[in-house]
Each structure stands twice: as C-alpha cells, then as structure tokens.
Amino acid sequence: MKYARQCDITQEGMNEGWCWFDGAFYTKYEKDTARELHKTYDEEWGSHDWSDEDIIEFAYDQDVLYWTEWSEDDEDDGWFIVHKPQNTKQ
C-alpha cells in the first residue's frame, strides 16, 4: 500500500492523521497524539487532567495541529511504501 506520510511515533505509513506545525510532525493515532500533547504541553497549558479529546481540541484551537486526509489525487505529495521489517531469530 502507498502512503502519503509516516507517523513520527509509530513509524507507520499514514493517509490520514494529525499534522503538527504545518508538517513538522505527524501522528496517526489519537492515543499517541494525546500522549505527545500531554508530554509536551501539560506544564504550559495546565492540561494534566484533560481527556484525550479535550487536549486535542485545545491544540487545534491553538494552531498546533489539525486532522487531515491525503488522497493519491494530490499530485504534489510524495507517496511511498512502508515495508515492515521481518522478525528474525538469531
């Protein structure tokens, strides 16, 4: 399968997900997105007790990130194939 971006946390290919700072960082899963936001912004925002949904919504309102989907019709985007490494026993 071809992918438009690669998640910076899981290293998995992604065709939809969160784009941070206009493309400086990408996250595929909500749980990873929220965890990274808590790790980075809890002290600054006082968001220690916020739900995943609340911190993601606040980050969106602060122009930190947004949700997007990429289509193969987007000719300007580079597309690549992610190969999973095979488990090898030694």
N, C-alpha and C positions, 0 to 999 in steps of 0.2 A: 504494500500500500504506500502511496505517496503522501507526504506530509508537508505542510506549509511552514511549520515552526517546530522547535524542540523545547520541551519543558525543561527549565533550568534546575528543577528539583529532582524529577524522576528520570530525566534524560529521554523520556518517551516522545515519539513524534506526536504532533497535535494539529488538528484542523479547526479547533475551536478552543477557547480558553481565555484566560486573563492576560492582557498586555499591560505591562507596567512601564511607566515613564516613556510612553511612545515608542516602545520596542527595545528598551534596555534589558528587560527581564520578562520571562513568560512562565505562567503556571497553568497546568492542565486541570488539576483537581481542586475543588472547593476547600477540602480539608487542608491541603498543602498551602493554598493561598491564604487562608485564615491563620494558619500556624506561622507563616512567614510574616504576616502583618503584625501579629501579636509580638513576635520576637523583635521586630524592628521598631514598632511604634507604641507599645504599651506604656512605656515611660513618658513619652512625649504627649500622647493623647489621653492617658489615664484610662485605657481600654482593657485593663486586666480582666474585668468581669463580663465583657461584652460577648455576645454569641458570635458564631462564625458569620452569620448573615449580617449582624449589626456592624461588625468591623469592616466587612467587605463593602457594605453600602456607604459607610463613612469614608472609606478610602476612595471610593468612586466620587463622592461629593468633593473630596479634596484634590481631585485630578491626579491621584496616584496610579490608578489602574482603571481599566474598563474591560468588559466582556466583548469578545468578537468571534466571528467565524471567518475562515478563509475558504475561498472556493477555487477550484482549479481554473476557473474562468479568469481569475486575477492574474493576468499575464505578467505583471510587474513583480510578482512574488516568486522567489526561488523555491522550487519544490525538491524534496529529497526523500530517500528511502531510508528508514531506520532498520538496521539489522540487529536482532537480539543476539548477544554472544551465546554460544553453546556452552553448556556445562561440561566441563572435562574433569575426569577423575585422574588423579596422579598417584 
